[in-house]
Amino acid sequence: MESGRNHFELFGLPVAFEVDTARLAETYRELQRALHPDRFANASDRERRLSVQQAAQVNEAYQILRSPLRRARYLLELRGVEFDDEKQTHLDPEFLMTQMELREALAAVRNEADPFTALNRILADLDSERQRLEAELAGQIEAGDDEAARQLVQKLQFFERLQQEAEEIEESLLD
């Protein structure tokens, strides 16, 4: 396995936002079987170390390619788009207002008469918006509009954080 290949090449996939997730998972399992350190138990120290490094590279590549957000970001980085998550936070006011409203709704969930129903409604809204943004992102990447795609990646990052917050609230409600 060549270490200089990008994640798409590693899995034999075209460099594109849309990936065949079944093929990705199948290739992942094949690579894991071939590179698993147990297969190198009787090999030299160098070969065992190389096996561990390659298995780790395969794991990282798989985690990136199976996540639409991480895959988009990686794809844009391959194109030379740089991300500075600390400084690049200029998003349109309408989007920022939506974010504030969603955060307020999440904060109020615990005070609802039926917090699970309220939370499920929010989770459904988050999922719907995430799917819409992913579809828009796919179009921008395909069209080669890297700046628009970069902004959509930032928006998706907000939704991923909100999703995590909602799941944490759900866990605390279950406790």
OpenMM code with the backbone's topology and positions (N, CA, C; nanometers):
from openmm import Vec3, app, unit

residues = "MET GLU SER GLY ARG ASN HIS PHE GLU LEU PHE GLY LEU PRO VAL ALA PHE GLU VAL ASP THR ALA ARG LEU ALA GLU THR TYR ARG GLU LEU GLN ARG ALA LEU HIS PRO ASP ARG PHE ALA ASN ALA SER ASP ARG GLU ARG ARG LEU SER VAL GLN GLN ALA ALA GLN VAL ASN GLU ALA TYR GLN ILE LEU ARG SER PRO LEU ARG ARG ALA ARG TYR LEU LEU GLU LEU ARG GLY VAL GLU PHE ASP ASP GLU LYS GLN THR HIS LEU ASP PRO GLU PHE LEU MET THR GLN MET GLU LEU ARG GLU ALA LEU ALA ALA VAL ARG ASN GLU ALA ASP PRO PHE THR ALA LEU ASN ARG ILE LEU ALA ASP LEU ASP SER GLU ARG GLN ARG LEU GLU ALA GLU LEU ALA GLY GLN ILE GLU ALA GLY ASP ASP GLU ALA ALA ARG GLN LEU VAL GLN LYS LEU GLN PHE PHE GLU ARG LEU GLN GLN GLU ALA GLU GLU ILE GLU GLU SER LEU LEU ASP".split()
positions = [
    Vec3(0.0855, -0.1183, 0.0000),
    Vec3(0.0000, 0.0000, 0.0000),
    Vec3(0.0892, 0.1235, 0.0000),
    Vec3(0.0676, 0.2112, -0.0975),
    Vec3(0.1468, 0.3336, -0.1069),
    Vec3(0.0954, 0.4366, -0.0077),
    Vec3(0.1875, 0.4994, 0.0649),
    Vec3(0.1446, 0.5957, 0.1659),
    Vec3(0.1121, 0.7318, 0.1063),
    Vec3(0.1555, 0.7601, -0.0175),
    Vec3(0.1340, 0.8916, -0.0766),
    Vec3(-0.0020, 0.9096, -0.1411),
    Vec3(-0.0821, 0.8056, -0.1430),
    Vec3(-0.2128, 0.8160, -0.2084),
    Vec3(-0.3123, 0.8905, -0.1204),
    Vec3(-0.4049, 0.9602, -0.1864),
    Vec3(-0.5087, 1.0257, -0.1066),
    Vec3(-0.6127, 0.9219, -0.0656),
    Vec3(-0.7047, 0.9626, 0.0191),
    Vec3(-0.8023, 0.8688, 0.0762),
    Vec3(-0.8896, 0.8035, -0.0304),
    Vec3(-0.9251, 0.8802, -0.1333),
    Vec3(-1.0095, 0.8247, -0.2394),
    Vec3(-0.9341, 0.7155, -0.3145),
    Vec3(-0.8084, 0.7443, -0.3482),
    Vec3(-0.7264, 0.6455, -0.4191),
    Vec3(-0.7063, 0.5204, -0.3345),
    Vec3(-0.6854, 0.5398, -0.2056),
    Vec3(-0.6649, 0.4282, -0.1143),
    Vec3(-0.7804, 0.3285, -0.1224),
    Vec3(-0.9023, 0.3813, -0.1397),
    Vec3(-1.0213, 0.2966, -0.1458),
    Vec3(-1.0670, 0.2686, -0.2888),
    Vec3(-0.9877, 0.3132, -0.3877),
    Vec3(-1.0230, 0.2883, -0.5271),
    Vec3(-1.1491, 0.3604, -0.5704),
    Vec3(-1.1707, 0.4793, -0.5138),
    Vec3(-1.2905, 0.5575, -0.5448),
    Vec3(-1.2540, 0.6820, -0.6247),
    Vec3(-1.3451, 0.7283, -0.7082),
    Vec3(-1.3180, 0.8554, -0.7776),
    Vec3(-1.3160, 0.9700, -0.6765),
    Vec3(-1.2353, 1.0714, -0.7052),
    Vec3(-1.2269, 1.1880, -0.6174),
    Vec3(-1.3513, 1.2722, -0.6430),
    Vec3(-1.4540, 1.2504, -0.5604),
    Vec3(-1.5826, 1.3171, -0.5777),
    Vec3(-1.6569, 1.3191, -0.4452),
    Vec3(-1.7528, 1.4112, -0.4332),
    Vec3(-1.8307, 1.4193, -0.3095),
    Vec3(-1.9187, 1.2955, -0.2925),
    Vec3(-1.9838, 1.2555, -0.4009),
    Vec3(-2.0705, 1.1380, -0.3937),
    Vec3(-1.9821, 1.0139, -0.3982),
    Vec3(-1.9978, 0.9261, -0.2993),
    Vec3(-1.9218, 0.8012, -0.2976),
    Vec3(-2.0181, 0.6838, -0.2842),
    Vec3(-1.9740, 0.5719, -0.3339),
    Vec3(-2.0485, 0.4476, -0.3195),
    Vec3(-2.0170, 0.3948, -0.1795),
    Vec3(-2.1072, 0.4204, -0.0848),
    Vec3(-2.0799, 0.3851, 0.0553),
    Vec3(-2.0695, 0.2338, 0.0761),
    Vec3(-2.1421, 0.1560, -0.0038),
    Vec3(-2.1318, 0.0098, 0.0084),
    Vec3(-1.9922, -0.0350, -0.0353),
    Vec3(-1.9438, 0.0204, -0.1455),
    Vec3(-1.8089, -0.0128, -0.1929),
    Vec3(-1.7036, 0.0349, -0.0933),
    Vec3(-1.7246, 0.1529, -0.0364),
    Vec3(-1.6329, 0.2065, 0.0646),
    Vec3(-1.6228, 0.1099, 0.1827),
    Vec3(-1.7365, 0.0651, 0.2346),
    Vec3(-1.7384, -0.0249, 0.3495),
    Vec3(-1.6751, -0.1601, 0.3149),
    Vec3(-1.7037, -0.2103, 0.1958),
    Vec3(-1.6479, -0.3393, 0.1545),
    Vec3(-1.4951, -0.3303, 0.1412),
    Vec3(-1.4471, -0.2252, 0.0781),
    Vec3(-1.3029, -0.2071, 0.0627),
    Vec3(-1.2369, -0.1876, 0.1986),
    Vec3(-1.3039, -0.1167, 0.2882),
    Vec3(-1.2516, -0.0971, 0.4234),
    Vec3(-1.2300, -0.2318, 0.4919),
    Vec3(-1.3306, -0.3175, 0.4860),
    Vec3(-1.3185, -0.4503, 0.5489),
    Vec3(-1.2041, -0.5301, 0.4863),
    Vec3(-1.1913, -0.5241, 0.3536),
    Vec3(-1.0830, -0.5963, 0.2849),
    Vec3(-0.9466, -0.5443, 0.3288),
    Vec3(-0.9317, -0.4123, 0.3352),
    Vec3(-0.8040, -0.3538, 0.3758),
    Vec3(-0.7726, -0.3873, 0.5212),
    Vec3(-0.8735, -0.3841, 0.6063),
    Vec3(-0.8519, -0.4179, 0.7469),
    Vec3(-0.8065, -0.5632, 0.7624),
    Vec3(-0.8690, -0.6515, 0.6862),
    Vec3(-0.8274, -0.7927, 0.6922),
    Vec3(-0.6825, -0.8071, 0.6459),
    Vec3(-0.6470, -0.7408, 0.5386),
    Vec3(-0.5121, -0.7533, 0.4820),
    Vec3(-0.4058, -0.6899, 0.5716),
    Vec3(-0.4425, -0.5827, 0.6417),
    Vec3(-0.3435, -0.5070, 0.7184),
    Vec3(-0.3490, -0.5306, 0.8683),
    Vec3(-0.4414, -0.6124, 0.9126),
    Vec3(-0.4580, -0.6293, 1.0570),
    Vec3(-0.3262, -0.6755, 1.1199),
    Vec3(-0.2855, -0.6103, 1.2288),
    Vec3(-0.1577, -0.6447, 1.2939),
    Vec3(-0.1452, -0.7918, 1.3326),
    Vec3(-0.2544, -0.8611, 1.3601),
    Vec3(-0.2474, -1.0033, 1.3955),
    Vec3(-0.1894, -1.0866, 1.2808),
    Vec3(-0.2097, -1.0410, 1.1578),
    Vec3(-0.1547, -1.1126, 1.0422),
    Vec3(-0.0026, -1.1012, 1.0369),
    Vec3(0.0524, -1.0071, 1.1133),
    Vec3(0.1964, -0.9816, 1.1106),
    Vec3(0.2628, -1.0215, 1.2427),
    Vec3(0.1980, -1.1097, 1.3177),
    Vec3(0.2497, -1.1505, 1.4489),
    Vec3(0.3894, -1.2116, 1.4393),
    Vec3(0.4164, -1.2832, 1.3314),
    Vec3(0.5472, -1.3475, 1.3160),
    Vec3(0.6412, -1.2686, 1.2247),
    Vec3(0.6023, -1.1483, 1.1890),
    Vec3(0.6843, -1.0654, 1.1003),
    Vec3(0.7883, -0.9892, 1.1821),
    Vec3(0.8740, -0.9177, 1.1104),
    Vec3(0.9765, -0.8379, 1.1781),
    Vec3(0.9104, -0.7187, 1.2483),
    Vec3(0.9852, -0.6565, 1.3398),
    Vec3(0.9335, -0.5373, 1.4092),
    Vec3(0.8945, -0.4296, 1.3094),
    Vec3(0.9760, -0.4098, 1.2098),
    Vec3(0.9487, -0.3072, 1.1084),
    Vec3(0.8170, -0.3365, 1.0362),
    Vec3(0.7958, -0.4624, 0.9964),
    Vec3(0.6734, -0.4997, 0.9254),
    Vec3(0.5512, -0.4844, 1.0162),
    Vec3(0.5654, -0.5187, 1.1432),
    Vec3(0.4538, -0.5017, 1.2369),
    Vec3(0.4201, -0.3539, 1.2544),
    Vec3(0.5239, -0.2706, 1.2697),
    Vec3(0.5030, -0.1259, 1.2834),
    Vec3(0.4343, -0.0689, 1.1598),
    Vec3(0.4810, -0.1116, 1.0429),
    Vec3(0.4226, -0.0654, 0.9174),
    Vec3(0.2761, -0.1076, 0.9073),
    Vec3(0.2464, -0.2288, 0.9512),
    Vec3(0.1084, -0.2779, 0.9499),
    Vec3(0.0190, -0.1908, 1.0375),
    Vec3(0.0675, -0.1585, 1.1566),
    Vec3(-0.0106, -0.0739, 1.2484),
    Vec3(-0.0317, 0.0638, 1.1870),
    Vec3(0.0719, 0.1211, 1.1268),
    Vec3(0.0601, 0.2542, 1.0648),
    Vec3(-0.0390, 0.2515, 0.9488),
    Vec3(-0.0296, 0.1486, 0.8658),
    Vec3(-0.1199, 0.1398, 0.7512),
    Vec3(-0.2636, 0.1162, 0.7963),
    Vec3(-0.2841, 0.0341, 0.8967),
    Vec3(-0.4195, 0.0105, 0.9488),
    Vec3(-0.4769, 0.1405, 1.0047),
    Vec3(-0.3934, 0.2181, 1.0717),
    Vec3(-0.4386, 0.3474, 1.1254),
    Vec3(-0.4741, 0.4426, 1.0119),
    Vec3(-0.3948, 0.4431, 0.9057),
    Vec3(-0.4233, 0.5289, 0.7896),
    Vec3(-0.5561, 0.4888, 0.7252),
    Vec3(-0.5790, 0.3594, 0.7129),
    Vec3(-0.7047, 0.3105, 0.6551),
    Vec3(-0.8224, 0.3522, 0.7431),
    Vec3(-0.8081, 0.3384, 0.8748),
    Vec3(-0.9156, 0.3779, 0.9667),
    Vec3(-0.9474, 0.5262, 0.9528),
    Vec3(-0.8435, 0.6094, 0.9518),
    Vec3(-0.8648, 0.7542, 0.9404),
    Vec3(-0.9316, 0.7887, 0.8075),
    Vec3(-0.8820, 0.7296, 0.6985),
    Vec3(-0.9393, 0.7571, 0.5664),
    Vec3(-1.0861, 0.7155, 0.5618),
    Vec3(-1.1178, 0.6001, 0.6197),
    Vec3(-1.2556, 0.5519, 0.6209),
    Vec3(-1.3462, 0.6467, 0.6989),
    Vec3(-1.3011, 0.6907, 0.8161),
    Vec3(-1.3814, 0.7828, 0.8975),
    Vec3(-1.4098, 0.9118, 0.8227),
    Vec3(-1.3125, 0.9603, 0.7487),
    Vec3(-1.3299, 1.0844, 0.6726),
    Vec3(-1.4247, 1.0626, 0.5559),
    Vec3(-1.4045, 0.9566, 0.4796),
    Vec3(-1.4846, 0.9361, 0.3590),
    Vec3(-1.6288, 0.8954, 0.3877),
    Vec3(-1.6544, 0.8347, 0.5019),
    Vec3(-1.7929, 0.7929, 0.5298),
    Vec3(-1.8788, 0.9075, 0.5830),
    Vec3(-1.8167, 1.0161, 0.6271),
    Vec3(-1.8899, 1.1323, 0.6764),
    Vec3(-1.9007, 1.2366, 0.5657),
    Vec3(-2.0222, 1.2703, 0.5218),
    Vec3(-2.0342, 1.3705, 0.4154),
    Vec3(-1.9624, 1.5025, 0.4492),
    Vec3(-1.9737, 1.5479, 0.5726),
    Vec3(-1.9091, 1.6732, 0.6118),
    Vec3(-1.7570, 1.6608, 0.6038),
    Vec3(-1.7024, 1.5581, 0.6646),
    Vec3(-1.5569, 1.5415, 0.6641),
    Vec3(-1.5050, 1.5130, 0.5238),
    Vec3(-1.5831, 1.4373, 0.4450),
    Vec3(-1.5445, 1.4075, 0.3072),
    Vec3(-1.5396, 1.5365, 0.2244),
    Vec3(-1.6398, 1.6222, 0.2394),
    Vec3(-1.6425, 1.7486, 0.1649),
    Vec3(-1.5236, 1.8358, 0.2027),
    Vec3(-1.4987, 1.8455, 0.3296),
    Vec3(-1.3858, 1.9268, 0.3760),
    Vec3(-1.2541, 1.8721, 0.3202),
    Vec3(-1.2357, 1.7420, 0.3264),
    Vec3(-1.1145, 1.6784, 0.2749),
    Vec3(-1.1007, 1.7035, 0.1244),
    Vec3(-1.2093, 1.6872, 0.0528),
    Vec3(-1.2094, 1.7088, -0.0918),
    Vec3(-1.1691, 1.8522, -0.1256),
    Vec3(-1.2246, 1.9472, -0.0510),
    Vec3(-1.1888, 2.0876, -0.0740),
    Vec3(-1.0424, 2.1134, -0.0379),
    Vec3(-0.9950, 2.0495, 0.0676),
    Vec3(-0.8530, 2.0657, 0.1040),
    Vec3(-0.7626, 2.0094, -0.0047),
    Vec3(-0.8038, 1.8986, -0.0687),
    Vec3(-0.7268, 1.8443, -0.1813),
    Vec3(-0.7196, 1.9451, -0.2954),
    Vec3(-0.8228, 2.0270, -0.3091),
    Vec3(-0.8275, 2.1303, -0.4139),
    Vec3(-0.7528, 2.2573, -0.3727),
    Vec3(-0.6981, 2.2585, -0.2519),
    Vec3(-0.6222, 2.3748, -0.2076),
    Vec3(-0.7013, 2.4743, -0.1254),
    Vec3(-0.8259, 2.4417, -0.0923),
    Vec3(-0.9077, 2.5310, -0.0100),
    Vec3(-0.8601, 2.5172, 0.1343),
    Vec3(-0.8332, 2.6294, 0.1971),
    Vec3(-0.7873, 2.6280, 0.3358),
    Vec3(-0.9023, 2.6644, 0.4288),
    Vec3(-0.9019, 2.6008, 0.5446),
    Vec3(-1.0019, 2.6277, 0.6466),
    Vec3(-0.9319, 2.6831, 0.7694),
    Vec3(-0.9847, 2.7925, 0.8206),
    Vec3(-0.9376, 2.8480, 0.9470),
    Vec3(-1.0619, 2.8625, 1.0330),
    Vec3(-1.0919, 2.7570, 1.1076),
    Vec3(-1.2167, 2.7511, 1.1828),
    Vec3(-1.2291, 2.8617, 1.2864),
    Vec3(-1.1174, 2.9170, 1.3308),
    Vec3(-1.1205, 3.0238, 1.4300),
    Vec3(-1.1590, 3.1576, 1.3670),
    Vec3(-1.1155, 3.1801, 1.2441),
    Vec3(-1.1353, 3.3113, 1.1818),
    Vec3(-1.2479, 3.3139, 1.0802),
    Vec3(-1.2741, 3.2013, 1.0148),
    Vec3(-1.3737, 3.1990, 0.9087),
    Vec3(-1.5121, 3.1684, 0.9669),
    Vec3(-1.5735, 3.2678, 1.0221),
    Vec3(-1.7063, 3.2480, 1.0801),
    Vec3(-1.8074, 3.3458, 1.0220),
    Vec3(-1.7763, 3.4031, 0.9074),
    Vec3(-1.8659, 3.5000, 0.8449),
    Vec3(-1.9739, 3.4264, 0.7670),
    Vec3(-2.0886, 3.4106, 0.8292),
    Vec3(-2.2005, 3.3447, 0.7638),
    Vec3(-2.3149, 3.4439, 0.7518),
    Vec3(-2.4041, 3.4158, 0.6577),
    Vec3(-2.5112, 3.5112, 0.6328),
    Vec3(-2.6006, 3.5270, 0.7560),
    Vec3(-2.6546, 3.6486, 0.7731),
    Vec3(-2.7353, 3.6791, 0.8925),
    Vec3(-2.8570, 3.5871, 0.9083),
    Vec3(-2.9197, 3.5487, 0.7993),
    Vec3(-3.0368, 3.4608, 0.8075),
    Vec3(-2.9970, 3.3258, 0.8676),
    Vec3(-2.8836, 3.2732, 0.8253),
    Vec3(-2.8360, 3.1459, 0.8797),
    Vec3(-2.8042, 3.1600, 1.0278),
    Vec3(-2.7384, 3.2684, 1.0637),
    Vec3(-2.7041, 3.2906, 1.2044),
    Vec3(-2.8297, 3.3033, 1.2904),
    Vec3(-2.9327, 3.3653, 1.2378),
    Vec3(-3.0593, 3.3778, 1.3106),
    Vec3(-3.1222, 3.2394, 1.3302),
    Vec3(-3.1186, 3.1579, 1.2271),
    Vec3(-3.1701, 3.0212, 1.2377),
    Vec3(-3.0954, 2.9443, 1.3461),
    Vec3(-2.9633, 2.9614, 1.3494),
    Vec3(-2.8820, 2.8955, 1.4511),
    Vec3(-2.9234, 2.9385, 1.5913),
    Vec3(-2.9431, 3.0679, 1.6089),
    Vec3(-2.9832, 3.1195, 1.7405),
    Vec3(-3.1178, 3.0609, 1.7820),
    Vec3(-3.2107, 3.0562, 1.6884),
    Vec3(-3.3435, 3.0028, 1.7184),
    Vec3(-3.3364, 2.8551, 1.7565),
    Vec3(-3.2549, 2.7799, 1.6838),
    Vec3(-3.2398, 2.6376, 1.7157),
    Vec3(-3.1743, 2.6177, 1.8519),
    Vec3(-3.0749, 2.6980, 1.8821),
    Vec3(-3.0083, 2.6876, 2.0128),
    Vec3(-3.1065, 2.7222, 2.1252),
    Vec3(-3.1885, 2.8245, 2.1052),
    Vec3(-3.2885, 2.8618, 2.2053),
    Vec3(-3.3900, 2.7489, 2.2233),
    Vec3(-3.4324, 2.6882, 2.1132),
    Vec3(-3.5281, 2.5773, 2.1213),
    Vec3(-3.4664, 2.4600, 2.1967),
    Vec3(-3.3398, 2.4324, 2.1699),
    Vec3(-3.2711, 2.3246, 2.2422),
    Vec3(-3.2623, 2.3550, 2.3916),
    Vec3(-3.2304, 2.4800, 2.4229),
    Vec3(-3.2167, 2.5194, 2.5635),
    Vec3(-3.3500, 2.5072, 2.6372),
    Vec3(-3.4611, 2.5245, 2.5652),
    Vec3(-3.5935, 2.5216, 2.6273),
    Vec3(-3.6540, 2.3814, 2.6356),
    Vec3(-3.5907, 2.2830, 2.5730),
    Vec3(-3.6470, 2.1475, 2.5670),
    Vec3(-3.6798, 2.0922, 2.7051),
    Vec3(-3.5896, 2.1089, 2.7993),
    Vec3(-3.6091, 2.0499, 2.9328),
    Vec3(-3.7339, 2.1060, 3.0032),
    Vec3(-3.7755, 2.2252, 2.9647),
    Vec3(-3.8913, 2.2891, 3.0281),
    Vec3(-4.0230, 2.2566, 2.9584),
    Vec3(-4.0167, 2.1832, 2.8502),
    Vec3(-4.1385, 2.1473, 2.7761),
    Vec3(-4.2188, 2.0435, 2.8539),
    Vec3(-4.3502, 2.0423, 2.8326),
    Vec3(-4.4367, 1.9430, 2.8965),
    Vec3(-4.3966, 1.8022, 2.8523),
    Vec3(-4.3615, 1.7876, 2.7238),
    Vec3(-4.3145, 1.6593, 2.6706),
    Vec3(-4.1795, 1.6847, 2.6028),
    Vec3(-4.0721, 1.6831, 2.6812),
    Vec3(-3.9409, 1.7188, 2.6256),
    Vec3(-3.8947, 1.6256, 2.5125),
    Vec3(-3.9329, 1.4982, 2.5175),
    Vec3(-3.8893, 1.4055, 2.4126),
    Vec3(-3.9524, 1.4388, 2.2780),
    Vec3(-4.0803, 1.4758, 2.2796),
    Vec3(-4.1471, 1.5136, 2.1553),
    Vec3(-4.0842, 1.6413, 2.0995),
    Vec3(-4.0594, 1.7368, 2.1862),
    Vec3(-3.9965, 1.8618, 2.1424),
    Vec3(-3.8576, 1.8348, 2.0862),
    Vec3(-3.7825, 1.7500, 2.1531),
    Vec3(-3.6470, 1.7185, 2.1079),
    Vec3(-3.6501, 1.6421, 1.9756),
    Vec3(-3.7428, 1.5485, 1.9621),
    Vec3(-3.7542, 1.4736, 1.8364),
    Vec3(-3.7890, 1.5655, 1.7199),
    Vec3(-3.8708, 1.6655, 1.7451),
    Vec3(-3.9064, 1.7629, 1.6419),
    Vec3(-3.7818, 1.8408, 1.5989),
    Vec3(-3.7029, 1.8825, 1.6975),
    Vec3(-3.5796, 1.9562, 1.6676),
    Vec3(-3.4819, 1.8671, 1.5907),
    Vec3(-3.4663, 1.7423, 1.6351),
    Vec3(-3.3761, 1.6494, 1.5661),
    Vec3(-3.4202, 1.6266, 1.4214),
    Vec3(-3.5499, 1.6165, 1.3990),
    Vec3(-3.6015, 1.5991, 1.2630),
    Vec3(-3.5716, 1.7230, 1.1783),
    Vec3(-3.5891, 1.8412, 1.2369),
    Vec3(-3.5571, 1.9654, 1.1652),
    Vec3(-3.4082, 1.9724, 1.1322),
    Vec3(-3.3239, 1.9345, 1.2271),
    Vec3(-3.1795, 1.9357, 1.2045),
    Vec3(-3.1417, 1.8390, 1.0925),
    Vec3(-3.2011, 1.7203, 1.0954),
    Vec3(-3.1710, 1.6205, 0.9933),
    Vec3(-3.2153, 1.6678, 0.8552),
    Vec3(-3.3324, 1.7270, 0.8485),
    Vec3(-3.3840, 1.7773, 0.7213),
    Vec3(-3.2941, 1.8871, 0.6652),
    Vec3(-3.2537, 1.9794, 0.7505),
    Vec3(-3.1669, 2.0892, 0.7060),
    Vec3(-3.0291, 2.0368, 0.6680),
    Vec3(-2.9790, 1.9399, 0.7408),
    Vec3(-2.8489, 1.8803, 0.7084),
    Vec3(-2.8537, 1.8147, 0.5705),
    Vec3(-2.9602, 1.7418, 0.5430),
    Vec3(-2.9749, 1.6768, 0.4120),
    Vec3(-2.9825, 1.7805, 0.2996),
    Vec3(-3.0547, 1.8891, 0.3242),
    Vec3(-3.0660, 1.9953, 0.2237),
    Vec3(-2.9288, 2.0568, 0.1963),
    Vec3(-2.8549, 2.0857, 0.3038),
    Vec3(-2.7220, 2.1450, 0.2880),
    Vec3(-2.6255, 2.0492, 0.2182),
    Vec3(-2.6333, 1.9205, 0.2497),
    Vec3(-2.5459, 1.8227, 0.1835),
    Vec3(-2.5745, 1.8162, 0.0338),
    Vec3(-2.7024, 1.8218, -0.0043),
    Vec3(-2.7383, 1.8201, -0.1463),
    Vec3(-2.6850, 1.9460, -0.2157),
    Vec3(-2.7003, 2.0599, -0.1499),
    Vec3(-2.6493, 2.1855, -0.2060),
    Vec3(-2.4968, 2.1805, -0.2162),
    Vec3(-2.4334, 2.1254, -0.1152),
    Vec3(-2.2877, 2.1118, -0.1138),
    Vec3(-2.2405, 2.0242, -0.2292),
    Vec3(-2.3078, 1.9130, -0.2523),
    Vec3(-2.2713, 1.8246, -0.3631),
    Vec3(-2.2748, 1.9006, -0.4948),
    Vec3(-2.3779, 1.9821, -0.5134),
    Vec3(-2.3897, 2.0607, -0.6358),
    Vec3(-2.2786, 2.1636, -0.6503),
    Vec3(-2.2437, 2.2298, -0.5413),
    Vec3(-2.1381, 2.3319, -0.5470),
    Vec3(-2.0016, 2.2677, -0.5729),
    Vec3(-1.9767, 2.1530, -0.5128),
    Vec3(-1.8486, 2.0843, -0.5357),
    Vec3(-1.8402, 2.0398, -0.6809),
    Vec3(-1.9491, 1.9816, -0.7310),
    Vec3(-1.9505, 1.9356, -0.8698),
    Vec3(-1.9329, 2.0522, -0.9666),
    Vec3(-1.9922, 2.1673, -0.9327),
    Vec3(-1.9816, 2.2852, -1.0185),
    Vec3(-1.8446, 2.3528, -1.0064),
    Vec3(-1.7666, 2.3130, -0.9063),
    Vec3(-1.6341, 2.3718, -0.8884),
    Vec3(-1.6348, 2.5051, -0.8152),
    Vec3(-1.7464, 2.5368, -0.7486),
    Vec3(-1.7536, 2.6626, -0.6728),
    Vec3(-1.7021, 2.6351, -0.5310),
    Vec3(-1.5703, 2.6378, -0.5176),
    Vec3(-1.5072, 2.6011, -0.3918),
    Vec3(-1.5408, 2.6961, -0.2779),
    Vec3(-1.5563, 2.8244, -0.3072),
    Vec3(-1.5885, 2.9196, -0.1993),
    Vec3(-1.7288, 2.8952, -0.1451),
    Vec3(-1.8249, 2.8739, -0.2328),
    Vec3(-1.9608, 2.8428, -0.1874),
    Vec3(-1.9611, 2.7101, -0.1112),
    Vec3(-1.8848, 2.6135, -0.1593),
    Vec3(-1.8765, 2.4831, -0.0917),
    Vec3(-1.8124, 2.4992, 0.0460),
    Vec3(-1.7087, 2.5826, 0.0565),
    Vec3(-1.6435, 2.6054, 0.1862),
    Vec3(-1.7433, 2.6632, 0.2856),
    Vec3(-1.8246, 2.7581, 0.2416),
    Vec3(-1.9249, 2.8176, 0.3304),
    Vec3(-2.0299, 2.7149, 0.3723),
    Vec3(-2.0664, 2.6266, 0.2807),
    Vec3(-2.1627, 2.5219, 0.3148),
    Vec3(-2.1034, 2.4224, 0.4142),
    Vec3(-1.9743, 2.3949, 0.4016),
    Vec3(-1.9072, 2.3083, 0.4994),
    Vec3(-1.9169, 2.3722, 0.6375),
    Vec3(-1.8936, 2.5031, 0.6445),
    Vec3(-1.9042, 2.5726, 0.7733),
    Vec3(-2.0458, 2.5610, 0.8297),
    Vec3(-2.1452, 2.5773, 0.7454),
    Vec3(-2.2836, 2.5655, 0.7923),
    Vec3(-2.3116, 2.4237, 0.8420),
    Vec3(-2.2634, 2.3252, 0.7685),
    Vec3(-2.2839, 2.1871, 0.8116),
    Vec3(-2.2151, 2.1591, 0.9449),
    Vec3(-2.1020, 2.2234, 0.9681),
    Vec3(-2.0338, 2.2060, 1.0965),
    Vec3(-2.1220, 2.2573, 1.2104),
    Vec3(-2.1909, 2.3683, 1.1883),
    Vec3(-2.2837, 2.4198, 1.2892),
    Vec3(-2.3927, 2.3169, 1.3171),
    Vec3(-2.4487, 2.2581, 1.2115),
    Vec3(-2.5557, 2.1612, 1.2302),
    Vec3(-2.5054, 2.0350, 1.2989),
    Vec3(-2.3826, 1.9949, 1.2697),
    Vec3(-2.3277, 1.8775, 1.3368),
    Vec3(-2.3128, 1.9039, 1.4868),
    Vec3(-2.2663, 2.0250, 1.5218),
    Vec3(-2.2537, 2.0595, 1.6643),
    Vec3(-2.3906, 2.0624, 1.7315),
    Vec3(-2.4894, 2.1194, 1.6643),
    Vec3(-2.6248, 2.1219, 1.7202),
    Vec3(-2.6787, 1.9800, 1.7383),
    Vec3(-2.6517, 1.8937, 1.6420),
    Vec3(-2.6950, 1.7543, 1.6516),
    Vec3(-2.6325, 1.6892, 1.7748),
    Vec3(-2.5040, 1.7126, 1.7966),
    Vec3(-2.4361, 1.6563, 1.9137),
    Vec3(-2.4971, 1.7100, 2.0429),
    Vec3(-2.5245, 1.8400, 2.0457),
    Vec3(-2.5858, 1.8995, 2.1648),
    Vec3(-2.7222, 1.8374, 2.1911),
    Vec3(-2.8002, 1.8190, 2.0848),
    Vec3(-2.9336, 1.7595, 2.0992),
    Vec3(-2.9231, 1.6157, 2.1510),
    Vec3(-2.8262, 1.5409, 2.1019),
    Vec3(-2.8080, 1.4037, 2.1482),
    Vec3(-2.7636, 1.3998, 2.2944),
    Vec3(-2.6817, 1.4966, 2.3355),
    Vec3(-2.6414, 1.5051, 2.4765),
    Vec3(-2.7616, 1.5365, 2.5651),
    Vec3(-2.8475, 1.6248, 2.5181),
    Vec3(-2.9677, 1.6581, 2.5943),
    Vec3(-3.0564, 1.5332, 2.6055),
    Vec3(-3.0674, 1.4599, 2.4943),
    Vec3(-3.1481, 1.3378, 2.4958),
    Vec3(-3.0940, 1.2383, 2.5983),
    Vec3(-2.9623, 1.2205, 2.6019),
    Vec3(-2.9015, 1.1301, 2.6998),
    Vec3(-2.9292, 1.1772, 2.8424),
    Vec3(-2.9204, 1.3075, 2.8661),
    Vec3(-2.9455, 1.3571, 3.0020),
    Vec3(-3.0909, 1.3408, 3.0414),
    Vec3(-3.1822, 1.3520, 2.9442),
    Vec3(-3.3238, 1.3296, 2.9732),
    Vec3(-3.3524, 1.1834, 3.0062),
    Vec3(-3.2780, 1.0941, 2.9431),
    Vec3(-3.2977, 0.9502, 2.9675),
    Vec3(-3.2439, 0.9098, 3.1058),
    Vec3(-3.1465, 0.9844, 3.1575),
    Vec3(-3.0879, 0.9514, 3.2880),
    Vec3(-3.1800, 0.9817, 3.4032),
] * unit.nanometer
topology = app.Topology()
chain = topology.addChain("A")
for resn in residues:
    res = topology.addResidue(resn, chain)
    for name in ("N", "CA", "C"):
        topology.addAtom(name, app.Element.getBySymbol(name[0]), res)
